[in-house]
Amino acid sequence: MTTSTRPLRRAARRLPLNLAAAVTVAICLFPVFWMVATAFKPSRDIQSENPRLLPEEWTVDHFRRAVGADGFALFWRNSALVTLSAVLLSLVVALGAAYAVARLRWRGRRQFMLAVFIAQMAPWESLIIPIYIISRDTGMLDRLPTLTLVYFMITLPFTVVVLRGFIAGIPPELEEAAQVDGCTRLGAFRRVAFPLLAPGLMATSLFGFITAWNEFTYANFLIIKQQDSRTLPVWLSSFQSTFGTDWGATMAASTLFALPALIVFLLLQRHVTAGLASGGVKG
């Protein structure tokens, strides 16, 4: 086999995989494309018997109605407040737990990690009824802090597992050298190990943000009476006009709702991909 034919053979072997990847991407992105395209279509095109992939006339009227709808800014604020609070709380608690598991030796460490893995594998939907009963009996229904604690509970196991792998990948000799130079254990971690955890922090932050931002089930069950405490996913599910569902405005609101998660993903994608691929940081 000549040298010139090797790239062709490699390309031929990769062709089925590339085709499968292209089909998968198309299937996953088509609903998103249809949502965005519908948001820019006039109402007559949305209700047409012969739908088109792209609108013949572009309009932003649906976005005006979505932004001007009652409660849009309030529910956007609620979603942002709950999501950011849950992510920050999860990072703080998981960072301490991951460091204790990766660096310290204490009785029950293996059992603790086993419990974390079990919590990660458990379907959170199965806990809706117990969490609802606890929230009802403690007077915590219809409150955003309750939703924040639930999202914190959902994202915490994954955050602990990922950060433990990153901390374990950092040579402990780096922190020991800093301690020899006069740093305390906390100071050595803050000055040496913490800056190297950036990929892990970004990966877990992205996961927690997308999970909490898009969550609907708990928000729908725990926020029942207080309309002002609802989040955007719950509001979108009941976004209707006096004439029924306004699909154009609904798609426009959904597009605006998806933008923060998309922006966060695009900003952190390179660092997150590199961090998850390596599983740690090379010193």
N, C-alpha and C positions, 0 to 999 in steps of 0.2 A: 504494500500500500504506500503510495507516494505521499509526500508531505502536503501537497496541495489538496488531496482528497480527504484528509483527516478532518478539517473544519466542516466539510459537507456532511461527512458521516455523523459527526457530533450533532450538527444541526438537525439531521434526519432523526436521530434518536431522541432529541429533545422536542421534536415537533408535536407528538401526542401530549406531552406534559404542558407545552405552551398552549395548545388548543384547549385542553381541559381547564387551564388557569384562566384563559380568556373567556370561556363559557361561564365559569363560576363567577368571575368579576361582573360579566354582563347581567347575569341573573340577580346578583346581589345589588347592583347599582340601578337596575331598571325601575324598581319602585321609587327610589329617591329621585331619579330623573323625571318620572311621571308626576311626582308630587310638586317638584319645582316648576315643571312645564305647565301644570294645571293652575298653579298660583298666578301665572302670567296670562292665562287665557281669558277672554271675555266669557261671560256667563252663557251666552248662546252657544259657544263652541264646547263648553263643558257638558252641556245637556244635549249636544248634537248626537244623532244616531250614527254618524260616521266620524268618530273621533280621529284626530290627527296627533302625530307625535309632537310636532311643534306648532305653536299657535300662528295663525295667519296674521293676527293683530296682537301686539303686545300691550298689556295694560298693567298698571300698578294700583288699580282701584281696590283690588282684594286686599292688598297690603294696608291701604289706608283704612279700610273697614276693620281689619284685624287689630291694628295698632289703636284705633279709636274705640274699640269695643270696651264695654264696662269691665274693669278689673284686670285688663291685660298688664298694665304696669305693676299693679299690686301683686299679681300672681307670679310675674317674672321676678320681682324682688323676693317673694317667698321662696321660689325655687333656688335662686342664687344664694340666699341666706342659709337655707337648709343644706344645700350641697356643699358649699365652702366650709361651713361649720363641721359637717361630718367628716370631710376629707382632712381638715387640719387636726381634728381630735383624733382621728384614726392614725395619722402620721406620728403624732406625739406619743400616743400610748404604744403603738407598734414598734417605734424606734427603741423605746426602753425595753420592751419585752424581747425584741430580736437581739439586742445587745446582751441582755442577761443570758439568753440561750446560747449565743454564739461564743461569748467570751468567758462567762463564769461557769463554775462547776458547783452544782447544788442538787440536793436530793429531789427527785421528781421531775428533773428536766426532760427526760425522755417521755414521761407520761404527759407532761404539759404539751409538748409538741404533737403527741398523738391526739390529744384532745383538740388542738388547733386544726389538725388535718381532718378530723371527724367533723368539726364545725364547718370547715370549708366545703366538705362533700355533702353536707345535709341540705336538702331542698328547703329554702327559706319560706316557700309558700305553705309548707306544712305547719309553720309556727304562727300563721295569721290569727287563728282562733285563740291560742294561749296569750299572745301579745295583746289582742283586743280585750280579753277578759281582764288581764293585769292592768291595762290602761284604763278600763272602765272602773275597776274597783279602787284604783288609786286616784281617780279624778284627773287623769292625764289625757283623756280623749279631746279631740279638737284643738290640740296645741302643737305648734311647730317644734318645740323642744322634744316632744315624744317622737316625732318623725325624724329628727336629727339623731336621736339615740338609736333608732331602728337602723338607719343607714350606716351609722357608725358600727353597729353590731354586724351588719352584712359585709362591710368592707374590711373589717379588722383582721379576720383570719388570713385572707390573701396577702394583706400588707405585712403581717408578721412573717409569713413564710418567705416572701420575696426578699424582705430586708434582712432576714437571717442569712440567706444565701449570699447577699452582697457583703455583709459584715464578716462572714466566715471567709470570704475570698480576699479580704485585706490582711496582709501579713501582720500578725500581732507584734512582730519585732519593731514595726514602725512606732507603735504606741509605747512600747517599752523603752525605745531610745528617747522619745520625748519625755517620759517619766524620769529617766536618768538625768536629763538636762534640767529637771526641776519642775516639770508639769505634774499636776495631779492626774488621777485616772480620768476624771471628767474633762480636765483641760486637754489632756492628750487626745481624747476622743473628739473633742470639739475642734481642735487645731489640725489634727492629722487625719482621722478616719472620716469625720463628717463631710469634709469637702469631696472625698472620694465616693461618697454615697449618692452623688447627684443623679446618675442614671437610675438607680433603684428608687429614689424618691420620686423621680419623674414618672417612672413606670407605674408605681402604685398610685400616685396622684391621678394619673390619667384614668386608670381603672376605676378608682373610687368616684371620680367626677362623672364619668359616663354612666356608671351604675346608679348613682344617686340622682343625677339629672333626669334620667329617663324612667325612673321607677314610678309605677302607676298603682300597683295593687295595694300596697300599704297606705299610700297617700289617700286612696279612695275609701279604705276601710276605717282608718283612724281619724280622718278629718270628715265628719259627717254633717254637723250642724253649722259650724262656723264657716260661712262662705268666704270670709276674708282670710282664712288660714289655708285655703286650698293652694295647690301648686299648679304649674302650667299643664302637666299631663292630665290632671283631673279636669281642669277647665276646658282643655281641648276636646275631651270626650263629650262635653255637653254644650259645645259651641254651636248654637242653632239660632236661626232667625225666626220671625213670626210665621214664615212661609215654609218652614222645615230646615233641613240642613243646608247651610250656605257652603257648598263645597269649595268654591273659589277662596273665600275668606278662611275656611278651615285649612286648606292647603297652604295659604300664605302664612297663617299663624304657625303651622307645623314647620314650614321652612325657617321662619324666624326662631322657632324653638330649637331647631337642629343646629343653627349657626354656632352657638357657643361651644358645643361639643366638637364640632368640626374644626373650629379655630384652635381650640386647645390641642386637638390631635395633630394638626398640621404644625403647630409650634413645637411640640414635644416629640414628633415622630422619629426624627433622626436619633435623638438621645435615647428614646425608649427602645427602639429597635436594637441599637448597639448594646444597651444594657441587658436586655433580655437574652440576646444572643450569646453574650459572654458569660452571663450568670454571676458576674463580679467585676471587679476593676483590677486591671493590671498595674502594679506599681512600678 
